[in-house]
Amino acid sequence: MININELKFDEKGLIPAIVVDAKTKKVLTLAYMNRESLEISMEKELTCFWSRSRQELWLKGETSKNYQHIVSITADCDKDALVVMVEPDGPACHTGTYSCFTAPVFESEERCEFSYDGLMSLIAGRKTDKKEGSYTTYLFEKGIDKILKKVGEECTEVIIAGKADDKKETIYEIADLAYHVMVLMTEMGISLEDIRSELASRHVIDHKVKQEKMTK
């Protein structure tokens, strides 16, 4: 462990802190800490930053309740930047998205692999940075009623394809449904981690139910 006095704060007394979800390893946000906010973070085990715009200390989650519970803080080789691993209680961004990094700038078609997290970031980017001609942006502009209507329509399409025992068509329609559900999630500020946590809690419950049945 290095001493806090070994860290190199800049001329304004600040050090950049890259906040990462300890479970998903996704970057949540980039913020800044001064010595006092870092000391508070270590004492409370909750992220506390220095707001450069408001010029005051900022305990993440104090207003939104989206606290970030610190797992570890690590300095880089030059000791002038930090990586803060956290377990977040909710979205990291003030816009309601899981991460502040949602607007794609460049993506290699050859090297980029599909992921649900990547798709969620792309969808969130279409909401915050509207793109002309984008169907996703169109849905956000139309609002929740339009999004819910599309989710309902895609549910029906899945049922029809499944009833027809058409595997290829069912896969296609499930993909459509999944996309529209993710648009709904983004509109409502629901993250993939929220769904993962919910499913994980149900798995535990299901496991307990199975055990109870086996003992009867």
BALOBA-1460 file (C-alpha; in Angstrom, 3 decimals):
// residues 216
<rec num="1" residu="m" x="0.000" y="0.000" z="0.000"/>
<rec num="2" residu="i" x="1.339" y="3.450" z="-0.883"/>
<rec num="3" residu="n" x="0.849" y="6.493" z="1.312"/>
<rec num="4" residu="i" x="-1.564" y="9.206" z="0.181"/>
<rec num="5" residu="n" x="1.340" y="11.648" z="0.415"/>
<rec num="6" residu="e" x="3.036" y="9.806" z="-2.447"/>
<rec num="7" residu="l" x="0.214" y="10.694" z="-4.863"/>
<rec num="8" residu="k" x="0.832" y="13.524" z="-7.317"/>
<rec num="9" residu="f" x="-2.044" y="16.010" z="-7.326"/>
<rec num="10" residu="d" x="-1.968" y="18.617" z="-10.114"/>
<rec num="11" residu="e" x="-1.463" y="22.366" z="-9.726"/>
<rec num="12" residu="k" x="-5.121" y="22.699" z="-8.674"/>
<rec num="13" residu="g" x="-4.757" y="19.981" z="-6.067"/>
<rec num="14" residu="l" x="-6.711" y="17.431" z="-8.100"/>
<rec num="15" residu="i" x="-6.138" y="13.886" z="-9.307"/>
<rec num="16" residu="p" x="-8.273" y="12.115" z="-11.953"/>
<rec num="17" residu="a" x="-10.248" y="9.111" z="-10.726"/>
<rec num="18" residu="i" x="-11.488" y="6.520" z="-13.214"/>
<rec num="19" residu="v" x="-14.465" y="4.754" z="-11.651"/>
<rec num="20" residu="v" x="-14.982" y="1.119" z="-12.728"/>
<rec num="21" residu="d" x="-17.734" y="-1.366" z="-11.867"/>
<rec num="22" residu="a" x="-15.990" y="-4.120" z="-9.900"/>
<rec num="23" residu="k" x="-18.329" y="-6.800" z="-11.280"/>
<rec num="24" residu="t" x="-18.679" y="-5.898" z="-14.955"/>
<rec num="25" residu="k" x="-15.280" y="-4.140" z="-15.286"/>
<rec num="26" residu="k" x="-17.021" y="-1.382" z="-17.253"/>
<rec num="27" residu="v" x="-15.859" y="2.230" z="-16.897"/>
<rec num="28" residu="l" x="-18.620" y="4.203" z="-15.199"/>
<rec num="29" residu="t" x="-17.257" y="7.727" z="-15.079"/>
<rec num="30" residu="l" x="-14.189" y="9.958" z="-14.905"/>
<rec num="31" residu="a" x="-14.173" y="12.373" z="-11.992"/>
<rec num="32" residu="y" x="-11.628" y="14.273" z="-9.899"/>
<rec num="33" residu="m" x="-10.591" y="14.041" z="-6.283"/>
<rec num="34" residu="n" x="-8.621" y="16.362" z="-4.072"/>
<rec num="35" residu="r" x="-6.872" y="15.215" z="-0.919"/>
<rec num="36" residu="e" x="-9.940" y="15.837" z="1.271"/>
<rec num="37" residu="s" x="-12.379" y="14.011" z="-1.003"/>
<rec num="38" residu="l" x="-9.981" y="11.070" z="-1.289"/>
<rec num="39" residu="e" x="-9.668" y="10.882" z="2.490"/>
<rec num="40" residu="i" x="-13.476" y="10.977" z="2.821"/>
<rec num="41" residu="s" x="-13.780" y="8.256" z="0.165"/>
<rec num="42" residu="m" x="-11.369" y="6.007" z="2.035"/>
<rec num="43" residu="e" x="-13.025" y="6.686" z="5.404"/>
<rec num="44" residu="k" x="-16.624" y="6.165" z="4.255"/>
<rec num="45" residu="e" x="-15.781" y="3.597" z="1.536"/>
<rec num="46" residu="l" x="-18.029" y="5.665" z="-0.746"/>
<rec num="47" residu="t" x="-16.840" y="7.738" z="-3.703"/>
<rec num="48" residu="c" x="-16.488" y="11.417" z="-2.919"/>
<rec num="49" residu="f" x="-15.258" y="13.810" z="-5.589"/>
<rec num="50" residu="w" x="-14.370" y="17.453" z="-6.048"/>
<rec num="51" residu="s" x="-16.831" y="19.187" z="-8.358"/>
<rec num="52" residu="r" x="-14.860" y="21.475" z="-10.651"/>
<rec num="53" residu="s" x="-18.013" y="23.246" z="-11.826"/>
<rec num="54" residu="r" x="-19.478" y="23.886" z="-8.371"/>
<rec num="55" residu="q" x="-16.133" y="24.111" z="-6.592"/>
<rec num="56" residu="e" x="-17.265" y="21.911" z="-3.720"/>
<rec num="57" residu="l" x="-17.080" y="18.369" z="-2.376"/>
<rec num="58" residu="w" x="-19.531" y="15.928" z="-3.943"/>
<rec num="59" residu="l" x="-20.461" y="12.626" z="-2.288"/>
<rec num="60" residu="k" x="-21.784" y="10.501" z="-5.137"/>
<rec num="61" residu="g" x="-25.334" y="9.361" z="-4.327"/>
<rec num="62" residu="e" x="-26.014" y="11.915" z="-1.588"/>
<rec num="63" residu="t" x="-28.968" y="13.232" z="-3.598"/>
<rec num="64" residu="s" x="-29.761" y="10.385" z="-6.029"/>
<rec num="65" residu="k" x="-29.013" y="7.547" z="-3.565"/>
<rec num="66" residu="n" x="-26.903" y="5.964" z="-6.315"/>
<rec num="67" residu="y" x="-23.949" y="5.471" z="-4.000"/>
<rec num="68" residu="q" x="-20.747" y="3.830" z="-5.200"/>
<rec num="69" residu="h" x="-19.304" y="1.455" z="-2.594"/>
<rec num="70" residu="i" x="-15.533" y="1.324" z="-2.928"/>
<rec num="71" residu="v" x="-13.842" y="-2.045" z="-3.347"/>
<rec num="72" residu="s" x="-10.339" y="-0.725" z="-4.005"/>
<rec num="73" residu="i" x="-8.372" y="2.330" z="-5.106"/>
<rec num="74" residu="t" x="-5.227" y="1.876" z="-7.195"/>
<rec num="75" residu="a" x="-2.741" y="4.470" z="-8.448"/>
<rec num="76" residu="d" x="-0.973" y="4.268" z="-11.806"/>
<rec num="77" residu="c" x="2.803" y="3.940" z="-12.193"/>
<rec num="78" residu="d" x="3.294" y="7.723" z="-12.100"/>
<rec num="79" residu="k" x="0.972" y="8.056" z="-9.107"/>
<rec num="80" residu="d" x="-0.936" y="10.869" z="-10.817"/>
<rec num="81" residu="a" x="-4.168" y="9.000" z="-11.639"/>
<rec num="82" residu="l" x="-6.470" y="6.603" z="-9.802"/>
<rec num="83" residu="v" x="-8.678" y="3.645" z="-10.700"/>
<rec num="84" residu="v" x="-11.549" y="3.264" z="-8.236"/>
<rec num="85" residu="m" x="-13.286" y="-0.128" z="-8.297"/>
<rec num="86" residu="v" x="-16.836" y="0.140" z="-6.969"/>
<rec num="87" residu="e" x="-20.113" y="-1.663" z="-6.459"/>
<rec num="88" residu="p" x="-22.721" y="0.876" z="-7.620"/>
<rec num="89" residu="d" x="-26.205" y="1.173" z="-6.152"/>
<rec num="90" residu="g" x="-27.550" y="2.589" z="-9.416"/>
<rec num="91" residu="p" x="-26.709" y="4.540" z="-12.570"/>
<rec num="92" residu="a" x="-23.427" y="6.449" z="-12.562"/>
<rec num="93" residu="c" x="-24.501" y="9.197" z="-14.949"/>
<rec num="94" residu="h" x="-26.759" y="12.146" z="-14.089"/>
<rec num="95" residu="t" x="-28.741" y="11.300" z="-17.251"/>
<rec num="96" residu="g" x="-29.817" y="8.034" z="-15.649"/>
<rec num="97" residu="t" x="-27.583" y="5.735" z="-17.692"/>
<rec num="98" residu="y" x="-25.430" y="2.976" z="-16.188"/>
<rec num="99" residu="s" x="-22.233" y="4.652" z="-17.422"/>
<rec num="100" residu="c" x="-21.307" y="8.181" z="-18.480"/>
<rec num="101" residu="f" x="-19.575" y="6.712" z="-21.530"/>
<rec num="102" residu="t" x="-22.437" y="6.126" z="-23.985"/>
<rec num="103" residu="a" x="-21.552" y="8.051" z="-27.154"/>
<rec num="104" residu="p" x="-19.506" y="5.934" z="-29.613"/>
<rec num="105" residu="v" x="-16.771" y="7.857" z="-31.432"/>
<rec num="106" residu="f" x="-15.146" y="5.024" z="-33.366"/>
<rec num="107" residu="e" x="-15.610" y="1.278" z="-33.560"/>
<rec num="108" residu="s" x="-13.645" y="-1.215" z="-35.638"/>
<rec num="109" residu="e" x="-16.027" y="-3.432" z="-37.578"/>
<rec num="110" residu="e" x="-13.404" y="-6.189" z="-37.763"/>
<rec num="111" residu="r" x="-12.251" y="-6.220" z="-34.132"/>
<rec num="112" residu="c" x="-15.381" y="-5.246" z="-32.254"/>
<rec num="113" residu="e" x="-17.390" y="-8.170" z="-30.903"/>
<rec num="114" residu="f" x="-21.082" y="-7.922" z="-30.118"/>
<rec num="115" residu="s" x="-22.062" y="-7.567" z="-26.482"/>
<rec num="116" residu="y" x="-25.262" y="-6.598" z="-24.699"/>
<rec num="117" residu="d" x="-23.329" y="-3.918" z="-22.819"/>
<rec num="118" residu="g" x="-22.069" y="-2.512" z="-26.113"/>
<rec num="119" residu="l" x="-25.564" y="-2.449" z="-27.565"/>
<rec num="120" residu="m" x="-26.896" y="-0.710" z="-24.447"/>
<rec num="121" residu="s" x="-24.175" y="1.920" z="-24.776"/>
<rec num="122" residu="l" x="-25.074" y="2.436" z="-28.427"/>
<rec num="123" residu="i" x="-28.772" y="2.780" z="-27.575"/>
<rec num="124" residu="a" x="-28.023" y="5.217" z="-24.744"/>
<rec num="125" residu="g" x="-25.857" y="7.233" z="-27.124"/>
<rec num="126" residu="r" x="-28.771" y="7.563" z="-29.542"/>
<rec num="127" residu="k" x="-30.806" y="9.090" z="-26.715"/>
<rec num="128" residu="t" x="-28.248" y="11.608" z="-25.500"/>
<rec num="129" residu="d" x="-26.750" y="12.446" z="-28.907"/>
<rec num="130" residu="k" x="-29.590" y="12.257" z="-31.389"/>
<rec num="131" residu="k" x="-28.661" y="11.014" z="-34.853"/>
<rec num="132" residu="e" x="-30.747" y="11.986" z="-37.860"/>
<rec num="133" residu="g" x="-32.271" y="8.964" z="-39.589"/>
<rec num="134" residu="s" x="-31.688" y="6.680" z="-36.595"/>
<rec num="135" residu="y" x="-34.640" y="4.441" z="-35.742"/>
<rec num="136" residu="t" x="-33.505" y="4.333" z="-32.114"/>
<rec num="137" residu="t" x="-33.448" y="8.128" z="-31.904"/>
<rec num="138" residu="y" x="-36.905" y="8.154" z="-33.517"/>
<rec num="139" residu="l" x="-38.251" y="5.909" z="-30.754"/>
<rec num="140" residu="f" x="-36.837" y="8.147" z="-28.027"/>
<rec num="141" residu="e" x="-38.300" y="11.227" z="-29.709"/>
<rec num="142" residu="k" x="-41.745" y="9.603" z="-29.873"/>
<rec num="143" residu="g" x="-41.555" y="8.725" z="-26.202"/>
<rec num="144" residu="i" x="-42.609" y="5.985" z="-23.802"/>
<rec num="145" residu="d" x="-46.003" y="5.232" z="-25.383"/>
<rec num="146" residu="k" x="-44.433" y="4.487" z="-28.775"/>
<rec num="147" residu="i" x="-41.712" y="2.359" z="-27.180"/>
<rec num="148" residu="l" x="-44.247" y="0.358" z="-25.170"/>
<rec num="149" residu="k" x="-46.372" y="-0.150" z="-28.284"/>
<rec num="150" residu="k" x="-43.375" y="-1.599" z="-30.140"/>
<rec num="151" residu="v" x="-42.550" y="-3.895" z="-27.200"/>
<rec num="152" residu="g" x="-46.144" y="-5.167" z="-27.283"/>
<rec num="153" residu="e" x="-46.033" y="-5.703" z="-31.046"/>
<rec num="154" residu="e" x="-42.767" y="-7.636" z="-30.837"/>
<rec num="155" residu="c" x="-44.163" y="-9.827" z="-28.020"/>
<rec num="156" residu="t" x="-47.021" y="-10.770" z="-30.322"/>
<rec num="157" residu="e" x="-44.615" y="-11.558" z="-33.171"/>
<rec num="158" residu="v" x="-42.619" y="-13.870" z="-30.881"/>
<rec num="159" residu="i" x="-45.815" y="-15.695" z="-29.872"/>
<rec num="160" residu="i" x="-46.913" y="-16.121" z="-33.503"/>
<rec num="161" residu="a" x="-43.505" y="-17.419" z="-34.610"/>
<rec num="162" residu="g" x="-43.253" y="-19.756" z="-31.614"/>
<rec num="163" residu="k" x="-46.751" y="-21.114" z="-32.157"/>
<rec num="164" residu="a" x="-45.831" y="-21.853" z="-35.768"/>
<rec num="165" residu="d" x="-42.799" y="-23.804" z="-34.494"/>
<rec num="166" residu="d" x="-40.609" y="-21.698" z="-36.799"/>
<rec num="167" residu="k" x="-37.235" y="-21.629" z="-35.039"/>
<rec num="168" residu="k" x="-35.510" y="-19.212" z="-37.440"/>
<rec num="169" residu="e" x="-38.394" y="-16.717" z="-37.342"/>
<rec num="170" residu="t" x="-38.681" y="-17.027" z="-33.567"/>
<rec num="171" residu="i" x="-34.984" y="-16.194" z="-33.150"/>
<rec num="172" residu="y" x="-35.448" y="-13.169" z="-35.411"/>
<rec num="173" residu="e" x="-38.484" y="-11.936" z="-33.465"/>
<rec num="174" residu="i" x="-36.852" y="-12.533" z="-30.064"/>
<rec num="175" residu="a" x="-33.913" y="-10.394" z="-31.221"/>
<rec num="176" residu="d" x="-36.365" y="-7.640" z="-32.213"/>
<rec num="177" residu="l" x="-38.083" y="-7.916" z="-28.837"/>
<rec num="178" residu="a" x="-34.779" y="-7.824" z="-26.949"/>
<rec num="179" residu="y" x="-33.731" y="-4.655" z="-28.785"/>
<rec num="180" residu="h" x="-37.006" y="-2.852" z="-28.068"/>
<rec num="181" residu="v" x="-36.917" y="-3.952" z="-24.416"/>
<rec num="182" residu="m" x="-33.419" y="-2.462" z="-24.157"/>
<rec num="183" residu="v" x="-34.724" y="0.808" z="-25.611"/>
<rec num="184" residu="l" x="-37.427" y="0.740" z="-22.924"/>
<rec num="185" residu="m" x="-34.794" y="0.059" z="-20.266"/>
<rec num="186" residu="t" x="-32.727" y="3.025" z="-21.422"/>
<rec num="187" residu="e" x="-35.793" y="5.279" z="-21.476"/>
<rec num="188" residu="m" x="-36.592" y="4.288" z="-17.879"/>
<rec num="189" residu="g" x="-33.007" y="4.357" z="-16.596"/>
<rec num="190" residu="i" x="-32.837" y="0.593" z="-16.072"/>
<rec num="191" residu="s" x="-29.380" y="-0.947" z="-16.538"/>
<rec num="192" residu="l" x="-28.342" y="-4.443" z="-17.554"/>
<rec num="193" residu="e" x="-26.873" y="-4.795" z="-14.075"/>
<rec num="194" residu="d" x="-30.330" y="-4.138" z="-12.610"/>
<rec num="195" residu="i" x="-31.643" y="-7.096" z="-14.607"/>
<rec num="196" residu="r" x="-28.630" y="-9.276" z="-13.780"/>
<rec num="197" residu="s" x="-29.127" y="-8.592" z="-10.070"/>
<rec num="198" residu="e" x="-32.848" y="-9.348" z="-10.265"/>
<rec num="199" residu="l" x="-32.246" y="-12.624" z="-12.100"/>
<rec num="200" residu="a" x="-29.490" y="-13.548" z="-9.658"/>
<rec num="201" residu="s" x="-31.834" y="-13.000" z="-6.707"/>
<rec num="202" residu="r" x="-34.462" y="-15.189" z="-8.366"/>
<rec num="203" residu="h" x="-31.869" y="-17.915" z="-8.947"/>
<rec num="204" residu="v" x="-31.157" y="-17.985" z="-5.210"/>
<rec num="205" residu="i" x="-34.874" y="-18.149" z="-4.428"/>
<rec num="206" residu="d" x="-35.394" y="-20.905" z="-7.007"/>
<rec num="207" residu="h" x="-32.493" y="-22.854" z="-5.538"/>
<rec num="208" residu="k" x="-33.994" y="-22.616" z="-2.050"/>
<rec num="209" residu="v" x="-37.404" y="-23.730" z="-3.330"/>
<rec num="210" residu="k" x="-35.830" y="-26.778" z="-4.977"/>
<rec num="211" residu="q" x="-34.020" y="-27.655" z="-1.756"/>
<rec num="212" residu="e" x="-37.256" y="-27.381" z="0.243"/>
<rec num="213" residu="k" x="-39.040" y="-29.715" z="-2.177"/>
<rec num="214" residu="m" x="-36.225" y="-32.252" z="-1.949"/>
<rec num="215" residu="t" x="-36.399" y="-32.344" z="1.851"/>
<rec num="216" residu="k" x="-40.157" y="-32.981" z="1.901"/>
